[in-house]
Amino acid sequence: MTNCCSRIARLASLIFVAAWMTVVPAAHGEPGSGSVTPLIRQMAGNWRVEPKMWPGPDAKAIELPKATAQRRIVNDAFLDEEMTPAADSQQEAFTRVAYVSFNTINQQYEYFSLDSRLPQMMSYTLPGANEAHAGQLELRGTSFVAPVWGQARNVPFMYRLTIGAVEGDRQIVRLFLKEQRAQANEFLAFEYLYIRQP
């Protein structure tokens, strides 16, 4: 009897999965369909990256060593980016990966990154399909802890990210930080100028 119930439960599960697989494409398109927006598609390609850093509010910009980024669309579902040092930058090896997508299920942009120089997972979201302003995405993150920030140690920050429009084979991505303390001001901490390469 137990064996029979087990088979019925398994069969019911298979029927549910089969039914789900036929309903989901009808409601949301084929897997990957529609999840790569025009902005995300324009981001694909090989890029030279010129980064800058601001160590705090009212601080002067510091130019950081150049990098290269390879961005590719994966199965028409999301953008996969891998950033490494530029060959002429003479900096230590690192790898920074990032993923950008538009989630058609919950109708929001999503961004995730992880950098070998400071391996903390950072994720951002932008609810709403029509929340881009002048071609720019403004994604909200949560918090992370910088082990060293100037003279301070283990500084907790809130963060957000803006992804600019691709204009004339250039794009600007900015990371804004705000210390998690009373009366702290948000400031531009990093800016990445992407320049498309042939």
N, C-alpha and C positions, 0 to 999 in steps of 0.2 A: 504494500500500500504506500509506504514511504517512497519507494522507488518510482511508483506511478505519479505521486504528487510532485516529486522532483522533476520528472520529465515534463509534466504539465506546466510547472513554473518556468522551466527553461524555454519551452515552446512559446509561452506567453511573452517572455522577455524578447525572444527573437522577433515575434510579431510586432511588439512595441517598437523595437529598433527599426524594423523594416518600414513601419508606418511613419516613424519620425523622419527617416531618410527621404521619404517621398513628400512629406509636408514641408520640411525646412527649405528645400530648393524652391518650392513654389512660393513660399513667403519671402525668402531673402535672396533668391538667385542661386546659381551654382556656387560651390565653395570657392571663395576668393572673389566672386563677382561683385563689383561695386564697392569693395573694401579698399581699393586703391584709388584715392581721389586724384583729380588733376594735379594738385600741388605735390602730393606724394610721388606721382609718376614723374613730374619734372625734376625731382631730386635725384633720380637715378643717374649713374655715371661715375666718372673718376674726377676727383676734386683735389686741389691744393688748398690747405687750410692755414690761415694766418690768425692765430689766437692772441688775445690780449687778456690781461687780468687786472682787476682792481682789488687791492687787499682790504678795502673798507670804504665807508662813505667818505666822500671828499678826497679820496686818495687819487694819485696820478696813475694813469694806465701804465702797465708793464708789458712790453711785447714779449711773447713767449716763442720758443722755437717752432718753426713751421712743421706741419704734418701733412699727410696725404690721407684721403678717405675714398674708399671704394664703396659705392652704394648700388645695390641691386634690388630689383623687385623679385620676390620669391612667390612663385605660383599665383601671381596676380592677387596676392593676399596681404602682403606687407612689405615694407622697405627694410632691408638688412644693411647696416653700415658698419664697416670696420675701419678704424682710424689707427695709423701707425706713424712713427716719425718719418719726416721727409728724408730722402737719402743724403741731402746736403746739410741737415740740421745739426749733426754731431751730438745728438742727445741720446740718453740711454733708451734702450728698447722698451716699448710699451704697446699695449693693444687696448683700444677702447671700442666696445661694441655698442650699437644702439639699434633699436627697432621702432619703427613708426607705422601705425596702422589706423584705419577707421573701422571700428567695430560696428558691423551692421546689425548685430543683435541688440545691443543697448544704445546704439546711435551716439557713439562718442569717439573722439580721437584719443589714441593711447600712445605713449612714448615710454621706452624703457632703456636704460643705459647702465653699463658696468665697465669700469676702468681699472686695468691692472695696477695703476699707480696708487689708487685708493679704492680697493675693492669693496665698495658698498653699493648695493643695488638701489638705483634711483628710478622711480616710476612717476609718471605724470598722466593726467587725464584732462580732457576738455569735453564736458558733456554738451550734447546738442550738435546736430548736423550743420547748423547755420551760425555757429559761434565764431567763425573766422572774421576778423576785422581788417578790412583793406588788404585781404590776401594773407594776413598774418595770423598764425595760431598762437593763442596764449594758454598754455597748459599749466595746471596747478600740481605741485608735488606735495609731499608731507614734510618730513624732517629727516635730517641726518646729522651725524656728529663729525666735525673736523678734528682729527687728533692733534693737529698743530695749526694755529691761525695767528700769524704774527708772533707775539710773545705769549699768547694764551694757549692753553691745552684743553682738549676735549670740549670744543665749543659747539653747542647745538644750534642748528640753523633750520629755518623754514625755507623752502625754495619754490621757484616757478621758472618756466622756460618759455621763451617766445621763438617761434620758427617763422622767419620772414618769407615773403614771396621770392621766387626765383626771377630775377630781373637782369637781363643782359649777361647771362651766364654767371651771375653772382647771387649769393644768398647769405643772410646773416642770421645766426642763431645766438641768442643771449640767455645767460643764466643769471637770475636775480636771487640774492640771499637776504635773509633777515634773521638776526640773532633772536633766540627765544628768551628774551628778557624784556622787562618793562621799558617802554619808550624807545625801543630800538627801531632804527629806520631801515627800510629795505634799500638795497643798493645793487647796482650792476656789478657783478663779480667777474664774469667771464663773457667774452664776445668771440665768436668764431666766424671769420669771414671765409666763406667757401668760394673758390674760383674754379670754374669748370675747366678741365684739361682735355686736350684732344684725345 
